[in-house]
Amino acid sequence: MAELGKAPLALIALVLLALLIGAMEIGRRGSGWLRSRTSSDGASQAVPDHLLSAMLGLLALLLGFTFSLALTRYEARRELVVQEANAIGTTWLRAQLLEEPARSRMLPLMRAYLDARLRWSTTPVSASSLIETDHIQSALWREMGFALRHDSSSQLTRGLMDAMNESFDLASARAAARAAHIPLEVLLVLLSCALLTAALLGHVLEARRHHLATVTLLVLLGLALVMIADLERPVGGAIRISQQPLEDLRASMR
């Protein structure tokens, strides 16, 4: 699953289309072989329309279910970006109210932390990006302890600590959301159903020869599968989550 997530979308699309067309060709040749092995006429060997309709309906149901799972995860990741930007912005505003020298010690770290979060958001997850986030979080927490000991307003420092805690929690939530994917078993069932449906279409194609319509349907099916794979990619796909809330916050910090 991890290797599939790293493959180019164009390559995934070509592989899926080749598999679907291959399954259709197997069904078509299998139908011809069965016809040559029997003495009955072609009409008796044709697939009933209700069986083909049932397979297409099942495939549509699985596609809708899987697409809904992928879209839900995409929307959750997008919402977490807004929540994290709000939490960091609240922390920034409250840190500006600290007395010196706590304010001057914390504000540069807040800028560095936001830059680190933006780098993490726009690049694939790596050990270095996670280490950078953890390192700045540790530094901010130490400065939070310094502010608690030296700032005269306990209510302000308590509110600042709550906002910072929320920022750190949302960073962890975003990491968990990025690591969450559609179960592999669901994708395998969807792909198996798509290949079986393509084979069944190939069997019908042998009798009715609707080549253009069948290939068009397989292309559309492949595009739908590629879209699901794209939605499963937090970074690097064609459908990307906007980081504009974090970028706007960084501009306001400057």
N, C-alpha and C positions, 0 to 999 in steps of 0.2 A: 504493500500500500504506500509506503514511504517513497519507494522508487517510482511508482506511478505518479505521485504528486510532483516529482522533480522533472518528469519527462515533458518535452514541449507539447503544447496543446495540438499543434499541427500534426505531430507524430501520433498522438493518441487518436486524433480524428481519422488519420489514414489507416491505422491498425484496426480501429472499430469498423470502418467502412469495408476494409478487406475481409474481416471476419464475417460481417453480415452478407456480403456478396458471395463469399465462399460457402456459407451455410445455404444461401439460396441456390447456388449451383449444385451443391450436394443433393438438396431436395429435388431439383429438376432432373438430375441424372438418375437419382434413385427412382423417381416416378417413371422415367423411360425404361429403366431396367425391369421394374415390376411389370410394366406393360408388355415388354418383350417376353417375359416368363409366363404370362397368362394367355389364355385363348379367348378371354372375354373382350368385349369392345371397350373403347376408351371411356365411355360415359360411366360405366360401372366402376371404373377406377378413380374417378374424380373425387376430390375431397368435398364433403357436404359443406354448403355455405354456412350452416350454423356452427360447424366446428371451427372454421376459419374466423368467423365473427367472434366466437368465444375466446380464441387465442388473442386476437387483436384487442378485445375488451380487457382481458387479463393483463396484457402488456401495457395498455393505457393506464390501468389502475396502478400497476407497479411504478410506472413512470411518474404519475402524479404523486404517489406516496413518497418516492425517493426525492423528487424535486422539492416537495414541501419540506422534507428534512434538511436538505441542503440550503434552501432559502431561509429557513428558521435560524440555522447556524450563522448564515451571512448577516441577517438582521441583528442577531445578538452581538456579533462582533462590531457591527457598525454602531449600535447603541452604547457599547462599552467605551468606544472612542469618545463619544460626547460626555459620558459620565466621568471619564478620567480627566478630560480637559476641564470640566467644571470643578472637580475636586482639586486639581493642581492650581487652578485659578483662585479658588477660595484659600488655599494654603498660601499662595503668593500674596494675596491682599492682606491676610492676617499677619503674615511675617513682616509686612511693611510697617505695621503698628508697633513692633517690638522696640524697645529702647536699645540704644547703642551700648556695647558693641555687638549685641546679639543680632541686630538687624543686618549690619554689614557682613557678618559672618555667614548668615543664612541665605541671603538673597542671591549671591553668586552661585551657591550650590543649587538653588532652585532652578536657575537658568540652565546650569549644566545637566540637571536631572531631566528637564524638559527636552533638551537636545538629545539626550540619551534615549528617551522614550520615542522621539521621532525617528531616530536611527533604527531602533528596534522595530518600529511599526512599518518601515518601508523596506526592510531587508529580511531575507530568510533568517530564521532563528539559528543562532550559533552560540557556542559556549562563551565567546568573547562578549557578545551583546548582553547575555544574561549576567556575566560577571560585572560588566560596567554598571548595569542597573543596580545590582546588589551592593556594589561598592559605594555608589552615591547614596543609596538609601541608608547604609550604615553611617555615612558621614552626616547626613541630615539628622538622623536620630541622635547622634552625639551632640549636634548643635541644638537639638530640641531639649536635651538634658541640660545643656548650658543655659538656655533661655529660661527653663523652669527654675533654675537656681539663682539667676541674676535679675530676671525681670520682676518688677514690683506688682504687676497685674496678674494674679493667678487665674482670673476668669479668661483673660486674653490668651495666656499660654495654654490653658486647658482647651479652648476652642481651636487653637493652632494645632495642638497635638491630635485632636479628633479629626481635623481636616487632613493632616498628614497621614494618619492611620488609614483613612478612607482612600487616599491616593495610592498608598502601598497595596491595600487590599484589591483595588481595581487593577493594578498592574498584574497581580497574581491571577485575577479573574480573566484578564485578557490573554495571559499565557495559557491558561486552562482552555479557554475558548478556541484559541488557535490550535491547540493539540487535539481538540475533539473533532472526530470525523464520523461520517456515516459508517456503521458496522460493515466490515468486509463481506459478511454473509449476505447482507441485503444487496450489495452491489453484484455479488456472484449470482444471486437468484435473478436479479434484473437482467444481467447479461445473458444468462442461460435462457430465460424466457424470450429475449430478443432474438437469440440465435435459432431457437426452435421455431419461432414465428417466421423468421426469414426462410428456414427450411420448408415450412409449410407453404409459404408463398411461392417458393420454387416449385413445389409439387403442383400447385394450381397453375403456375406459369407454363408448365409442360403441356397442360391441356388447353389453356386459353391464350397464352402468349401475349400477355399484357406487359411487355418488357419495360417500356418507358415508365409506365405508372408504378411498377414494382420497384424499379431502381430509384425513382424519385422518393417513394415511401421510405426506402432504406436510407437514403441520404438524409431525409428529415429525421429519421430515428437516430441516426448517428450524430446529427447536430444536437438533438435533445440530450443524448448521453454525454456529449462533450460539454454542454452547458452545465450539467450536473457536476462533472469533474472540475470545471472552472470555478463554480461556486464553492467547491471544497478547498480551493486554494486561497489561504489568507493573503499571500504575497506572491506576485509574479504572474498572475493570470490576467486575462483580458478584462474581467469584471473585478475591479479593485475597490476597496473601501477607502473613501476619502478621509484624509487626515487633516482636513481644513480646520476643524475646531482646535487641534493642537498647534497648527501653524499660525492661526489667528492669535492664539494665546502667546506664542513666542514673539510675534510682532508687537503685541501690547507690552510685553516685558521689556522690550528694547526702548 
